[in-house]
Amino acid sequence: QVHLVESGGGLVQPGGSLSLSCAANRAISSIDIMGWYRQAPGKQREAVATITSVGFQNYAESVKGRFTISRDIAKNTVSLQMARLTPEDTAVYYCTAYYGGWNWGNGTRVTVSS
């Protein structure tokens, strides 16, 4: 199992930027896939961005060109850089890691509002 702790959520104005971080309790180089999902009020959880153990990245169409996922293997963290945020990006963002099964953090709330 992998224990994941997210940080970095908060309130940001439309058009602004925010960075999320996810800390894992084991070497992320050994984890097949890590990524970020989000769940907006009244909606299903959806994939935002993922990154594999060899660095392959995948993004939801709605965030391509605005969000960037990255890893810091030395720190065992995965980050999500978010730019040009819109109210539609408002959600609880969850870090996930596939290691023998899907593991999830508790989430961090992002609110985009003026």
N, C-alpha and C positions, 0 to 999 in steps of 0.2 A: 504493500500500500504506500501511497504518497500523501503526505499532509501538505496542504496548500493554503497559503494565507495571502489574500489580496490587500492592496492598499492603493491610495491615490484618488479615490472617488471624491465627488463633491459637486458644488454648484458652479456652473460656468455659463457665460452669456452666449447666445447664438453667434457663430463665427469664431468662437474661441477655441482654445486647445487645452488638452488635459492628458496626463500620462498616468497609466495604471501599471502597477507592478505586482508580480506574483512570486512569492518565495516558496521554494520546495524544500522538504526536509531530507532530500537525497540528491545525489548527483543527477542533474537533468540530462547529462550526456547518455545516461542509461535508459532514458524514457523515450518510448517510441514516438509519441505525439504529445505536444502541449498546445494549449490554445485558450481562446476566450470565447465565451458564449454570453448572450445577454437575454434578459427577459423583461419586456416592457409591461406596464400594467394592463391586465386583461388579454395578454398575448402569450403565445407559446415561446419557450426558450429557443433561441436560434443561434447558429454558429456565426461568429464574427470573423475570427481569424485563427488559423492553426499553423504550427511549424513543426516539422518532423525532426528526428534526431540527426538528419544530414542537412538540415537547414532549409528544406523545401517549404515554401509558404503558400498558403491559400487564403483567399479573402472572400467574404460575401460581396455580392455585386454592389450592395448599397454603401459599402465603405471603401471600395477600391479607390485608390488615389488620395484618400483622406487619412486612413489608419495604417499604421506600420507595426508589425509584430517583430520582436527581436528577442534574442537570448543572451544571457551573460553566464557562460558555463562556469566561470570561476566563482561567481556569487550564487549560482543555482537559482537564478531568477529569470522570469520571462516578463517582458514589458509590452504594453500596447500604447503606442503614441497615437493620439487622436487629434485631428485638426479639422478646422471648418465644421465644427459641430453644429447640429441642428436640433430643434426640439424632438425630432423623431429618433434621435440617439439616446434620449432619456430612457434609462433602464437600470436594472441591477446587473452588473457585469460579473460573471463567474469565470474563474480560472479552472481549467481542467487538464488532466494528464492521463494518458493511457499507459498503464503499467500493470499488466495482468488483469486489467479491467479499468473502467473509467473512474477516476477520482476527482472530487470536486471541492473547491473552496466554499466558504460561506457567502461570498459575494461582496461587492462594493457598489454603492449606489452612485450613479451619475445622473445629474439633473441639468438639463440645458434649458435655461429660461432667462428672460430679461426681467 
